[in-house]
Amino acid sequence: MKIERVEAFPVLYPTIGRFKFLEGPDGKPLGRPAVLVKITTDDGTVGWGESVPVPKWSDETLESATSTIRTYLTPALLGRDPFDIAGAHEAMNRAISPAFSTGMPLCKAGVDMALHDLCCRFLKIPLARYWGRQAGGEVLLSWTLNPASLDHLDDMIEEGWKRGYRNFNVKVAPDPKYDIELCRRVKERVPDGFLWADANCGYNLSTALEVAPKLADVGVAVLEAPLRPNELSGYQRLKHQAAIPIIMDEGVVSPRELVEFIRLNMLDGVAMKPARCGGLLSARRQIEILLDAGMLFLGSGLTDPDISLAASLALYSAYGLSFPAALNGPQFLAHSVIRSPFKPIDGKIVVPQNSGLGFEVDEKKIEEIVVDKL
């Protein structure tokens, strides 16, 4: 069996609610860009994946991901054995070389997911069993709060509560006074919930050192990405301060830098995102490194639609994620390209046990949101 065709479908999912990373400079929603990847082998087996570029979060865009898959990655993949996923990554990395870490990891993640989906569909098994792990179960979710002002906070908490969510993650930085009051109010409303603050690299070191103990005092459990990932000595100082567990996100792309950052005593754990680190092959290895080191493994996402969400759910359930996952695609997205969309019930999603990543794509639904100009 050989890879015969690789197709890339640029799409734009409509959004609901406010999420700052999916807004334009004027504050108006732009939609959620993604590139659906369809890989077909010479025997007709098909696998689907999804790249999820976020220009306000990374340096990858809908246009760059689409052109990279079509122009550079497809020629490197045609004729290959789809079961040689590690070899596919080597071929992609020759086509698009690394910089500090994996080059175009969000883009490559879509190919990686499609290969995992294809192999498991061919074998008629769910992804977890492909890894020799137990399939199925539930993933507990966290509700994302990113209010434009504190006046909107109570309504946002209430919406999550009504939909069965009991755990919350909040977007903080750069204003420590605002952030502490935001987290204090959330914890006051949901005292028993897991509260997770994500700064998305928005603090400088002095502010991070000041705010970390204050966030811990109001009940925040972990502080994610307080600094840019290249501020290595800053992360070391925050880790040494030990006021609150420091979780990295942006900047941990491949297992290589994760091992190095652990050696440098920079972090207490990682908010894992398969979409961020080139796909499931890398993400799975990083989880194993964290678990072996006795460090925190949290599950997160990039407002993942459909297929990327399915990959994260399968991974997190297979590795027994013990914290609420910040997977907010169902919270902010208003369209689906799969026949049975994921719908949280009581703040949880049941992980499908069907073969592959557990979904069936409806290609007519892709046509409704495809970006024709690309």
C-alpha positions in Angstrom: 0.0 0.0 0.0 1.4 3.4 -1.0 0.2 7.0 -0.7 -1.4 7.9 -4.0 -2.9 11.3 -3.3 -2.7 14.1 -0.8 -5.4 16.8 -0.9 -5.6 20.1 1.1 -8.9 21.9 1.6 -8.6 25.4 3.2 -11.7 26.2 5.2 -13.0 28.9 7.5 -15.3 27.9 10.3 -17.8 30.4 11.5 -17.5 31.3 15.2 -19.8 32.1 18.1 -19.0 34.2 21.2 -15.8 36.1 21.7 -12.3 34.6 21.5 -9.5 37.1 21.2 -7.2 34.9 19.0 -9.9 34.7 16.3 -10.5 38.4 16.1 -9.2 41.0 13.7 -7.5 44.3 14.6 -11.0 45.9 14.9 -12.2 43.3 17.4 -14.6 41.7 14.9 -14.5 37.9 14.5 -12.6 36.5 11.6 -13.7 32.9 11.8 -11.4 29.9 12.5 -9.1 29.0 9.6 -8.1 25.4 9.1 -6.8 23.1 6.4 -8.4 19.7 6.0 -6.0 17.0 4.8 -7.2 14.0 2.9 -4.7 11.2 2.2 -5.7 8.3 -0.2 -3.7 5.2 -0.8 -3.5 3.1 -4.0 -6.0 0.6 -2.5 -8.6 3.4 -1.8 -8.0 3.7 2.0 -8.6 7.3 3.1 -7.4 9.2 6.2 -8.3 12.7 7.3 -6.3 15.2 9.3 -6.5 18.9 10.1 -4.0 21.7 10.3 -5.2 24.6 12.5 -3.1 27.8 11.9 -3.7 30.8 14.2 -1.8 33.9 13.0 -2.4 35.7 16.3 -0.8 32.7 18.2 1.8 31.4 15.8 3.6 32.4 12.5 1.5 30.0 10.4 -1.5 31.1 8.4 -4.2 29.5 6.3 -2.4 30.5 3.1 1.0 29.3 4.2 -0.3 26.0 5.5 -2.3 25.3 2.3 0.6 26.1 0.0 3.1 24.2 2.1 1.0 21.0 2.0 0.3 21.3 -1.7 3.7 22.5 -2.9 6.3 20.9 -0.5 4.8 18.1 1.6 2.7 16.3 -1.0 5.7 15.5 -3.3 7.6 14.3 -0.3 4.8 11.9 0.7 3.6 10.4 -2.6 4.6 6.8 -3.0 5.5 6.3 0.6 4.2 3.6 2.9 1.5 5.3 5.1 2.4 3.1 8.1 5.9 4.6 8.2 4.8 7.7 10.0 8.2 8.4 11.5 9.6 8.2 8.0 6.9 10.6 6.7 8.0 13.1 9.3 11.6 12.8 8.2 10.6 13.4 4.6 8.5 16.4 5.6 11.4 17.8 7.6 13.7 17.5 4.6 11.1 19.4 2.6 10.5 22.1 5.2 13.6 22.3 7.5 13.5 23.0 11.2 14.4 26.4 12.6 14.7 26.4 16.4 12.4 23.4 16.3 10.2 21.6 13.8 9.4 23.9 10.8 5.7 24.5 10.2 4.5 22.2 12.9 0.8 23.2 12.8 0.8 22.4 9.1 2.6 19.1 9.5 0.2 18.1 12.2 -2.6 17.8 9.7 -0.6 15.3 7.7 0.4 13.3 10.8 -3.3 13.0 11.9 -4.4 11.9 8.5 -1.7 9.2 8.5 -2.8 7.9 11.9 -6.4 8.0 10.9 -5.7 6.1 7.6 -3.6 3.4 9.3 -6.2 2.7 12.0 -9.0 2.7 9.5 -7.1 0.1 7.4 -6.6 -2.0 10.5 -10.2 -1.4 11.7 -9.1 -0.3 15.2 -9.3 2.9 17.2 -6.2 5.0 17.6 -5.6 3.9 21.3 -5.4 0.3 20.3 -2.9 1.1 17.6 -0.7 2.3 20.4 -1.4 -0.8 22.6 -3.6 1.3 25.0 -7.2 1.2 26.1 -9.7 3.0 23.8 -12.7 5.0 24.7 -13.7 6.7 27.9 -14.5 10.4 28.6 -12.5 13.6 28.5 -13.5 16.2 31.1 -13.4 19.7 29.7 -12.6 23.2 30.9 -14.6 26.3 29.9 -12.5 29.2 28.5 -13.0 32.7 29.9 -11.5 35.7 28.1 -13.8 38.6 29.0 -13.2 42.0 27.4 -14.0 43.5 30.8 -15.0 42.2 34.2 -18.5 43.3 33.5 -18.9 40.3 31.2 -17.4 37.7 33.5 -20.5 36.6 35.4 -22.5 35.9 32.2 -19.6 33.9 30.8 -19.3 31.8 33.9 -23.1 31.3 34.0 -23.1 30.1 30.4 -20.4 27.5 31.0 -22.2 26.4 34.2 -25.5 25.9 32.4 -23.8 23.7 29.9 -22.4 21.5 32.6 -18.9 22.8 32.9 -17.4 23.0 36.4 -13.8 23.8 35.6 -12.5 27.0 34.0 -9.4 28.3 32.3 -8.8 32.1 32.0 -6.8 34.2 29.6 -4.5 36.6 31.6 -1.7 39.1 30.9 -0.5 41.8 30.5 -2.4 43.6 33.4 -1.6 41.8 36.7 -4.2 43.9 38.7 -7.0 42.9 36.3 -5.8 39.3 36.2 -5.8 38.8 39.9 -9.3 40.3 40.3 -10.5 38.2 37.3 -9.2 34.9 38.9 -10.4 35.9 42.4 -13.9 36.3 41.1 -13.9 33.1 39.1 -12.7 31.1 42.1 -15.3 32.8 44.3 -18.0 31.6 41.9 -16.7 28.1 41.4 -14.6 27.3 44.5 -14.3 23.6 43.8 -13.4 23.9 40.1 -9.9 23.5 38.6 -8.8 27.1 37.7 -6.0 27.4 35.1 -4.5 30.7 34.1 -2.9 31.1 30.6 -0.8 34.1 29.9 0.1 33.2 26.3 3.6 34.6 26.8 2.1 38.0 27.8 4.1 39.0 30.9 7.6 40.3 31.3 9.8 38.6 33.9 9.4 41.1 36.7 5.6 41.1 36.3 5.5 37.3 36.2 7.5 37.0 39.4 5.1 39.5 41.0 1.9 38.0 39.9 2.7 34.3 40.3 2.3 34.1 44.1 -0.8 36.4 44.0 -2.5 34.1 41.5 -1.7 31.1 43.7 -3.2 33.0 46.7 -6.5 33.4 44.9 -6.7 29.8 44.0 -5.1 29.4 40.6 -3.7 25.9 40.2 -1.2 26.4 37.4 0.2 29.3 35.4 0.7 28.6 31.7 3.2 30.3 29.4 3.9 33.4 31.5 6.9 34.4 29.3 8.1 34.0 25.7 9.6 30.5 25.4 13.1 31.9 24.5 13.4 33.6 27.9 15.1 30.5 29.4 16.6 32.1 32.4 13.3 33.8 33.2 11.5 30.4 33.3 14.3 29.1 35.5 13.7 32.0 38.0 9.9 31.3 38.0 10.5 27.6 38.6 12.9 28.4 41.4 10.4 30.9 42.9 8.1 27.9 43.2 5.0 30.1 43.9 2.8 28.2 41.5 3.4 25.3 39.0 4.8 26.7 35.8 3.4 25.1 32.6 4.9 25.7 29.2 3.0 25.7 25.9 4.3 27.8 23.1 7.9 26.8 22.5 7.6 23.1 23.3 7.2 21.7 19.8 9.4 18.6 19.7 10.6 16.1 22.3 14.1 17.4 21.9 13.5 20.8 23.5 11.2 19.4 26.1 14.0 17.2 27.3 16.4 20.1 27.3 14.0 22.4 29.1 13.5 19.7 31.8 17.3 19.5 32.2 17.4 23.3 32.6 14.8 23.1 35.4 12.5 25.5 33.6 9.0 24.0 34.1 6.7 21.8 36.1 4.8 20.5 33.1 3.3 21.1 29.6 -0.1 22.0 28.2 0.0 19.5 25.4 -1.4 20.3 22.0 -1.0 17.7 19.2 -1.7 20.5 16.7 1.2 22.6 18.0 3.9 20.0 18.0 3.6 18.5 14.5 0.9 15.9 15.4 0.3 12.8 17.4 3.7 11.1 17.0 5.5 14.0 18.7 2.7 14.6 21.2 2.6 11.0 22.4 6.4 10.9 23.0 6.2 14.2 24.9 3.5 12.8 27.2 5.6 9.8 27.9 8.6 12.0 28.7 6.5 14.0 31.2 5.0 11.0 32.8 8.4 9.3 33.2 9.7 12.5 34.8 6.8 12.8 37.2 5.7 16.1 35.7 2.3 17.6 35.0 0.6 16.7 31.7 -2.3 19.0 30.9 -4.4 18.8 27.7 -5.2 21.8 25.7 -5.9 22.8 22.1 -6.1 25.6 19.5 -9.9 26.0 19.3 -9.7 22.7 17.4 -12.5 21.9 15.0 -13.8 18.4 14.3 -10.8 16.3 13.2 -8.1 18.0 15.2 -10.4 17.8 18.2 -10.9 14.1 17.6 -7.1 13.5 17.5 -6.7 15.3 20.9 -9.6 13.5 22.5 -8.2 10.1 21.4 -4.7 11.0 22.7 -5.8 12.4 26.0 -8.1 9.5 26.8 -5.5 6.9 25.8 -3.0 8.4 28.2 -5.5 8.9 31.1 -5.5 12.7 31.3 -6.3 13.5 34.9 -7.0 17.3 34.5 -9.8 19.1 32.7 -8.8 19.7 29.1 -8.9 23.2 27.6 -10.5 22.1 24.3 -12.8 25.0 23.4 -13.7 24.2 19.8 -17.2 23.1 20.9 -17.5 26.4 22.8 -16.5 28.8 20.0 -17.2 27.1 16.7 -20.5 27.1 14.8 -20.0 24.5 12.1 -18.9 20.9 11.7 -17.6 18.8 8.8 -18.3 15.4 10.5 -21.6 13.5 10.5 -21.8 13.2 14.3 -20.3 16.4 15.8 -18.8 16.2 19.2 -21.2 17.6 21.8 -20.1 18.0 25.4 -22.6 16.6 27.9 -22.1 17.8 31.6 -18.8 19.2 30.6 -17.5 15.9 29.1 -17.0 14.4 25.7 -17.3 10.7 25.2 -14.4 9.5 23.1 -15.6 7.4 20.1 -14.3 3.8 19.7 -14.8 3.6 16.0 -11.8 2.8 13.7 -9.4 5.6 12.9 -9.9 8.8 14.9 -13.5 7.9 15.3 -15.4 10.2 12.9 -17.0 10.2 9.4 -16.4 13.2 7.3 -19.3 14.8 5.3 -17.6 16.3 2.3 -20.7 18.4 1.5 -20.2 20.2 4.8 -16.6 21.0 3.7 -18.0 22.7 0.5 -20.1 25.0 2.7 -17.0 26.6 4.3 -14.2 26.1 1.8 -12.1 29.1 0.9 -12.3 29.2 -2.9 -9.6 31.8 -3.5 -7.0 29.2 -2.3 
